[in-house]
């Protein structure tokens, strides 16, 4: 017959081990939750992924390896955004654009970027642009290559306009692409012009063609 333990007897050794294990498990759980919280606040993701999935400022995202493979291949002299899929859009229009539509592709917000193939004997680039028809005034547009302004002007509401620019080919990247930054003065949602419109996007200009010209 087992004798009952005295209340003054020391606690069994295994009880101390169990308590230590519980404390370690609790500490590990807290540390894991803190790491998850830090990752949520500051996730380690590339800029393109963040723009598309987190900030929702870009309509495209593609793995970097795909972008490199396409950009290093032969490049067309005529790019028609209406024919782009989501992945190809990421190569030439990596930031500030919506998804391709039948008529072209719209800028979203005040800034958009074009990565244009610009290899010799190319001399200039022609962009076919259109401003939304519901704008109360012409759309102001500035196109830069780095600190250099290539174009400053306005596009009348609802008007189609060809904009010719001459980038500096020596500033092209290793794949022969030049970066063009578009600053749009007055992006406006169709919904703001009429209660019957349901499109909340801040549309700036519509891009329908990019032509690489040799003279």
C-alpha positions, -999 to +999 in steps of 0.1 A: +000+000+000+014+034-011+018+059+016+004+094+009+030+121+004+035+146+033+025+182+025+059+192+038+078+168+014+099+184-015+082+185-049+091+157-073+120+165-096+099+159-128+076+188-117+105+213-121+114+199-155+077+202-166+075+238-154+107+247-172+094+231-204+062+251-202+081+283-197+104+276-227+074+267-249+056+299-239+087+320-246+091+303-280+055+310-289+058+346-279+090+350-299+073+334-330+043+357-327+066+387-325+085+376-356+052+372-375+041+407-363+074+422-375+071+404-409+035+418-413+046+453-406+079+451-426+076+421-450+107+412-470+092+415-505+105+431-536+092+465-547+072+451-577+054+426-555+046+453-530+032+477-556+009+451-571-003+430-541+001+454-511-001+490-523-023+482-553-006+509-573+004+486-602-016+463-624+012+438-630+037+415-613+060+389-628+090+370-614+123+389-620+137+359-640+108+363-665+114+400-670+151+394-676+144+367-701+120+388-722+141+420-720+172+403-732+155+389-763+148+406-797+126+437-792+097+449-814+096+484-828+059+486-822+044+479-788+006+477-785-005+475-748-040+462-757-021+430-768-001+426-736-008+400-710-002+407-673+034+394-674+045+413-705+030+445-690+055+441-662+084+442-686+075+474-704+050+491-680+062+481-645+046+507-623+016+531-623-006+513-648-039+495-647-046+462-666-046+462-704-079+469-721-091+467-757-083+504-762-049+504-745-038+508-709-045+537-684-021+553-660-033+552-624-025+581-601+001+608-605+031+587-616+037+559-642+069+543-656+077+530-690+107+508-697+112+512-735+136+492-756+159+517-772+188+502-791+207+516-821+196+526-847+167+539-827+165+577-825+132+586-809+101+572-793+065+581-802+038+575-776+001+576-786-018+590-757-053+601-749-068+620-720-101+611-704-131+627-721-147+637-687-118+659-676-129+696-669-095+708-684-066+695-704-044+669-688-009+681-679+019+657-686+057+657-680+079+629-692+114+626-677+145+605-682+162+608-649+165+645-642+161+655-678+127+666-691+119+651-725+083+665-728+062+691-710+027+697-724-010+692-722-035+668-738-070+680-744-098+661-727-109+632-750-082+640-776-057+615-791-022+629-793+012+616-805+041+626-782+076+623-796+106+621-773+143+616-778+158+597-749+195+595-742+205+561-755+237+561-734+215+560-703+200+527-713+204+497-689+222+465-697+193+452-716+190+483-738+160+497-720+155+534-711+134+544-681+107+570-688+089+586-658+055+601-665+041+628-641+003+633-646-011+665-632-048+658-627-057+621-626-094+618-620-119+590-614-148+585-638-170+582-607-161+617-597-176+631-630-210+613-627-229+593-601-238+568-628-201+558-632-187+531-610-150+532-618-130+544-588-096+544-606-077+577-608-072+577-646-045+600-661-038+592-697-045+562-720-015+547-738-024+528-770+010+525-788+047+528-783+067+532-815+105+530-817+116+551-846+149+553-864+147+589-875 
